[in-house]
Amino acid sequence: MTVRALLFDVFGTVVDWRTSLIAELTPWFAERQHQIDVPALVDAWRGAYAPSMDRVRRGEQPWANLDALHRTSLDTLLAARGIDISEADRQHLTKAWWRLNPWPDAVPGLTRLAQRHTVAPLSNGSVALLTAMAKRARLPWDVILSAELFGHYKRDPQVYLGAAALLQLDPSAIMMVAAHNDDLLAAQRLGFKTAFIGRPTEYGPHQTKDFAPEGDFTLVAADLVDLSYRLTG
């Protein structure tokens, strides 16, 4: 098996978005004496993610990167809860997605994989988000690849094929790594190799899917360190 590059889903696969957001937002709202169920807000914010992209796909609104979509969703969620905060505070909260913490295995696993492969995110996160996140979390990416570069969102084929074109590699020489079956199935249909990483606590008590691989993927690993050993020995 020849794999020259590994592309990684980020939210859920590399970083623990739910725990990170709850940990940051809980004291933030408490200090300002806002009575709010922070875990419910975080879950609703993530829940707005796919519908917001679908509105763009249907032509109901112009193309926007994920930061803009996150901001619009946040405004809607705060208004529904009767919470009014400043523009500066809204920008700060939107960028909480830039400050997510990696899973414990992410940095050591990526570091080991990067010794023999090109490693890069392939995420719906913006270039700015992925760059800031990498600097803060010490994610050792060789290059930042974002859906923003292609004017599409995953699981649109233009994202996967656009990444392969930028790397000047055939999809068969690239492995897509994700904790989400639909991401891997989309890449697999285009000729990419695939690796499923289990993240059974990504959605906390609300997880209803992605407990196990649901396709004939190239590799299945417990985490990114495990993946590094399966690929490099």
The 8 nearest C-alpha neighbors of each residue, nearest first, counted from 0:
[[1, 2, 172, 230, 192, 217, 171, 3],
 [0, 2, 172, 3, 171, 173, 4, 174],
 [3, 1, 172, 173, 4, 0, 174, 5],
 [2, 4, 116, 172, 173, 117, 1, 5],
 [5, 3, 117, 173, 116, 2, 118, 174],
 [4, 6, 174, 118, 173, 175, 117, 119],
 [7, 5, 175, 119, 120, 121, 176, 118],
 [8, 6, 120, 176, 121, 9, 175, 177],
 [7, 9, 177, 122, 121, 12, 120, 176],
 [8, 10, 13, 12, 122, 7, 11, 14],
 [11, 9, 14, 12, 16, 13, 8, 15],
 [10, 12, 14, 15, 201, 13, 9, 16],
 [11, 13, 178, 9, 177, 10, 8, 14],
 [12, 14, 9, 105, 101, 11, 102, 10],
 [15, 13, 101, 102, 11, 100, 10, 16],
 [16, 14, 11, 102, 17, 101, 18, 100],
 [15, 17, 19, 99, 14, 18, 20, 10],
 [18, 16, 20, 19, 15, 21, 202, 201],
 [17, 19, 21, 20, 16, 15, 22, 203],
 [20, 18, 16, 22, 99, 17, 21, 100],
 [19, 21, 23, 17, 22, 18, 24, 16],
 [20, 22, 18, 24, 23, 19, 25, 38],
 [23, 21, 19, 20, 25, 24, 18, 26],
 [24, 22, 20, 21, 25, 19, 26, 27],
 [23, 25, 27, 21, 26, 22, 20, 28],
 [24, 26, 27, 28, 21, 23, 22, 37],
 [27, 25, 29, 28, 24, 30, 23, 22],
 [28, 26, 24, 30, 25, 29, 23, 31],
 [27, 29, 31, 33, 30, 26, 25, 24],
 [30, 28, 32, 26, 31, 27, 33, 25],
 [29, 31, 27, 32, 28, 26, 33, 25],
 [32, 30, 28, 29, 33, 27, 26, 34],
 [33, 31, 29, 30, 28, 34, 27, 35],
 [32, 34, 28, 31, 29, 35, 82, 30],
 [35, 33, 32, 36, 29, 28, 37, 31],
 [34, 36, 37, 33, 28, 40, 80, 29],
 [35, 37, 39, 38, 40, 34, 25, 41],
 [36, 38, 40, 39, 35, 25, 41, 21],
 [39, 37, 41, 40, 36, 21, 42, 17],
 [40, 38, 42, 37, 36, 41, 43, 44],
 [41, 39, 37, 43, 38, 42, 44, 36],
 [42, 40, 44, 38, 43, 39, 37, 45],
 [41, 43, 39, 45, 44, 40, 46, 38],
 [44, 42, 46, 40, 45, 41, 39, 47],
 [45, 43, 41, 47, 46, 42, 40, 72],
 [46, 44, 42, 48, 47, 43, 41, 49],
 [45, 47, 43, 44, 48, 42, 49, 50],
 [46, 48, 44, 45, 50, 49, 51, 43],
 [49, 47, 45, 46, 51, 50, 52, 44],
 [48, 50, 52, 51, 47, 53, 46, 45],
 [51, 49, 53, 52, 47, 48, 54, 46],
 [50, 52, 54, 53, 49, 48, 47, 68],
 [53, 51, 49, 55, 54, 50, 56, 48],
 [52, 54, 56, 50, 55, 51, 57, 49],
 [55, 53, 57, 59, 51, 52, 56, 60],
 [54, 56, 58, 60, 52, 53, 57, 59],
 [55, 57, 53, 58, 54, 52, 59, 62],
 [58, 56, 54, 55, 59, 53, 60, 52],
 [59, 57, 55, 60, 56, 54, 61, 62],
 [58, 60, 54, 57, 55, 61, 56, 53],
 [59, 61, 55, 58, 54, 62, 57, 63],
 [62, 60, 55, 63, 58, 59, 54, 56],
 [61, 63, 55, 60, 64, 150, 151, 56],
 [64, 62, 67, 61, 65, 68, 55, 66],
 [63, 65, 66, 67, 147, 125, 68, 62],
 [64, 66, 68, 67, 124, 69, 125, 123],
 [67, 65, 69, 68, 64, 70, 125, 93],
 [68, 66, 70, 65, 69, 64, 63, 71],
 [67, 69, 65, 71, 70, 66, 72, 51],
 [70, 68, 66, 72, 67, 71, 65, 73],
 [69, 71, 73, 67, 68, 72, 93, 66],
 [70, 72, 74, 68, 73, 69, 67, 75],
 [73, 71, 75, 69, 70, 74, 76, 68],
 [72, 74, 70, 76, 75, 71, 77, 69],
 [73, 75, 71, 77, 72, 76, 78, 70],
 [76, 74, 72, 78, 73, 77, 79, 71],
 [77, 75, 73, 79, 78, 74, 72, 80],
 [76, 78, 80, 82, 74, 79, 75, 73],
 [79, 77, 81, 75, 80, 76, 82, 74],
 [78, 80, 76, 77, 81, 75, 82, 74],
 [81, 79, 77, 78, 82, 76, 35, 75],
 [80, 82, 78, 79, 77, 83, 76, 33],
 [83, 81, 77, 80, 78, 84, 33, 79],
 [84, 82, 81, 77, 85, 78, 80, 74],
 [85, 83, 88, 82, 86, 89, 87, 77],
 [86, 84, 88, 87, 89, 83, 90, 91],
 [85, 87, 89, 88, 90, 84, 91, 83],
 [88, 86, 90, 85, 89, 91, 84, 92],
 [89, 87, 91, 85, 90, 86, 92, 84],
 [90, 88, 86, 92, 91, 87, 93, 85],
 [89, 91, 93, 87, 88, 92, 86, 94],
 [92, 90, 88, 94, 89, 93, 87, 95],
 [93, 91, 95, 89, 94, 90, 88, 24],
 [94, 92, 90, 95, 91, 70, 89, 69],
 [93, 95, 96, 97, 91, 92, 90, 98],
 [94, 96, 92, 98, 97, 93, 91, 20],
 [97, 95, 94, 98, 99, 93, 20, 16],
 [98, 96, 128, 94, 132, 95, 99, 131],
 [99, 97, 95, 96, 132, 100, 94, 135],
 [100, 98, 19, 16, 96, 97, 14, 101],
 [99, 101, 14, 19, 15, 136, 98, 102],
 [102, 100, 14, 13, 15, 105, 103, 136],
 [101, 103, 14, 105, 104, 15, 13, 100],
 [104, 102, 105, 101, 106, 107, 100, 14],
 [103, 105, 102, 108, 107, 224, 223, 106],
 [106, 104, 108, 102, 103, 13, 107, 223],
 [105, 107, 109, 108, 138, 110, 104, 137],
 [108, 106, 110, 109, 105, 104, 111, 224],
 [107, 109, 224, 223, 105, 111, 110, 106],
 [110, 108, 112, 106, 111, 107, 105, 113],
 [111, 109, 107, 113, 108, 112, 106, 139],
 [110, 112, 108, 109, 113, 114, 107, 227],
 [111, 113, 109, 227, 114, 110, 116, 115],
 [114, 112, 116, 110, 115, 111, 118, 117],
 [113, 115, 112, 111, 116, 110, 117, 109],
 [116, 114, 113, 112, 117, 231, 111, 3],
 [117, 115, 113, 4, 3, 112, 118, 114],
 [116, 118, 4, 113, 141, 5, 3, 119],
 [119, 117, 5, 140, 141, 113, 4, 116],
 [120, 118, 6, 140, 142, 143, 141, 7],
 [119, 121, 7, 6, 144, 122, 143, 8],
 [122, 120, 144, 7, 145, 6, 8, 119],
 [121, 123, 124, 145, 8, 120, 9, 146],
 [122, 124, 146, 152, 145, 125, 153, 65],
 [123, 125, 122, 65, 128, 129, 145, 126],
 [126, 124, 128, 127, 147, 65, 145, 64],
 [125, 127, 129, 128, 145, 130, 124, 143],
 [126, 128, 130, 125, 129, 131, 124, 97],
 [129, 127, 97, 125, 131, 130, 126, 132],
 [128, 130, 132, 126, 131, 127, 133, 125],
 [129, 131, 133, 127, 132, 128, 126, 134],
 [132, 130, 134, 128, 133, 129, 127, 97],
 [133, 131, 129, 97, 135, 130, 134, 98],
 [132, 134, 138, 130, 136, 137, 131, 135],
 [133, 135, 131, 137, 132, 136, 130, 138],
 [136, 134, 132, 133, 137, 131, 98, 138],
 [135, 137, 133, 138, 134, 132, 100, 101],
 [138, 136, 134, 133, 135, 139, 106, 132],
 [137, 139, 133, 136, 106, 140, 134, 109],
 [140, 138, 137, 110, 141, 109, 133, 106],
 [139, 141, 119, 142, 118, 138, 143, 120],
 [140, 142, 118, 119, 117, 139, 143, 113],
 [143, 141, 140, 119, 144, 118, 120, 117],
 [144, 142, 119, 120, 145, 126, 140, 130],
 [145, 143, 121, 120, 142, 119, 162, 146],
 [144, 146, 147, 122, 121, 148, 126, 123],
 [145, 147, 123, 148, 152, 149, 158, 151],
 [146, 148, 145, 150, 149, 125, 64, 151],
 [149, 147, 146, 145, 150, 144, 126, 151],
 [148, 150, 151, 147, 146, 158, 161, 157],
 [151, 149, 147, 148, 146, 62, 152, 64],
 [152, 150, 149, 146, 158, 155, 147, 157],
 [153, 151, 146, 155, 123, 154, 158, 150],
 [154, 152, 155, 158, 123, 146, 151, 156],
 [153, 155, 152, 185, 182, 156, 158, 181],
 [154, 156, 153, 157, 152, 158, 151, 159],
 [157, 155, 158, 159, 160, 154, 153, 185],
 [156, 158, 160, 155, 161, 159, 151, 149],
 [159, 157, 161, 156, 146, 160, 155, 149],
 [160, 158, 162, 161, 156, 157, 163, 186],
 [159, 161, 163, 157, 162, 158, 156, 164],
 [162, 160, 164, 158, 163, 159, 157, 165],
 [161, 163, 165, 159, 164, 160, 158, 166],
 [162, 164, 160, 166, 168, 161, 165, 167],
 [165, 163, 167, 161, 162, 166, 160, 168],
 [166, 164, 162, 167, 163, 161, 168, 160],
 [165, 167, 163, 168, 164, 162, 4, 161],
 [168, 166, 164, 165, 163, 169, 162, 170],
 [169, 167, 163, 166, 170, 172, 164, 173],
 [168, 170, 171, 172, 163, 167, 173, 164],
 [171, 169, 191, 173, 172, 190, 163, 168],
 [170, 172, 191, 169, 173, 190, 192, 174],
 [173, 171, 2, 170, 3, 169, 1, 168],
 [174, 172, 4, 170, 171, 2, 5, 191],
 [175, 173, 192, 5, 193, 191, 6, 176],
 [174, 176, 193, 6, 5, 7, 192, 194],
 [177, 175, 194, 7, 193, 6, 195, 174],
 [178, 176, 8, 179, 195, 12, 196, 7],
 [177, 179, 196, 12, 197, 195, 198, 180],
 [180, 178, 177, 182, 181, 209, 183, 195],
 [179, 181, 183, 182, 184, 213, 209, 212],
 [180, 182, 184, 183, 179, 185, 154, 186],
 [183, 181, 185, 180, 179, 184, 154, 186],
 [184, 182, 186, 180, 185, 181, 187, 193],
 [183, 185, 187, 181, 186, 182, 180, 188],
 [186, 184, 182, 183, 188, 187, 181, 154],
 [187, 185, 183, 189, 184, 188, 191, 182],
 [186, 188, 191, 184, 190, 189, 185, 183],
 [187, 189, 185, 186, 190, 184, 191, 183],
 [190, 188, 187, 186, 191, 185, 170, 156],
 [189, 191, 187, 170, 171, 188, 192, 186],
 [192, 190, 170, 187, 171, 186, 173, 174],
 [191, 193, 174, 217, 173, 171, 175, 187],
 [192, 194, 175, 174, 217, 216, 176, 183],
 [195, 193, 218, 176, 219, 217, 216, 175],
 [194, 196, 219, 177, 178, 176, 220, 212],
 [197, 195, 178, 220, 222, 221, 177, 219],
 [196, 198, 178, 221, 199, 195, 210, 211],
 [199, 197, 200, 201, 178, 196, 12, 11],
 [198, 200, 210, 201, 197, 209, 206, 202],
 [201, 199, 203, 202, 198, 206, 204, 205],
 [202, 200, 198, 203, 199, 11, 15, 17],
 [203, 201, 206, 205, 200, 204, 17, 199],
 [202, 204, 200, 205, 201, 206, 17, 199],
 [205, 203, 206, 202, 200, 207, 201, 199],
 [204, 206, 202, 203, 207, 42, 200, 201],
 [207, 205, 202, 204, 203, 208, 200, 201],
 [206, 208, 205, 209, 210, 202, 204, 199],
 [209, 207, 210, 206, 211, 199, 179, 180],
 [210, 208, 211, 179, 180, 212, 178, 199],
 [209, 211, 199, 208, 197, 212, 198, 207],
 [210, 212, 209, 213, 197, 208, 195, 199],
 [213, 211, 214, 195, 180, 209, 210, 219],
 [212, 214, 180, 211, 215, 209, 216, 184],
 [215, 213, 216, 212, 184, 180, 183, 195],
 [214, 216, 217, 213, 212, 218, 193, 184],
 [217, 215, 193, 214, 218, 194, 195, 219],
 [216, 218, 193, 194, 192, 215, 219, 195],
 [219, 217, 194, 216, 195, 193, 220, 226],
 [218, 220, 195, 194, 196, 216, 221, 217],
 [221, 219, 196, 226, 222, 225, 195, 218],
 [220, 222, 197, 196, 225, 219, 223, 226],
 [223, 221, 225, 220, 196, 224, 226, 104],
 [224, 222, 108, 226, 225, 105, 104, 227],
 [225, 223, 108, 227, 226, 222, 104, 107],
 [224, 226, 222, 228, 223, 227, 220, 221],
 [227, 225, 223, 229, 224, 220, 228, 230],
 [228, 226, 224, 230, 112, 225, 229, 231],
 [229, 227, 232, 231, 225, 230, 226, 224],
 [228, 230, 226, 227, 232, 231, 225, 220],
 [231, 229, 227, 228, 232, 226, 112, 2],
 [230, 232, 228, 227, 229, 112, 115, 226],
 [231, 228, 229, 230, 227, 226, 225, 112]]
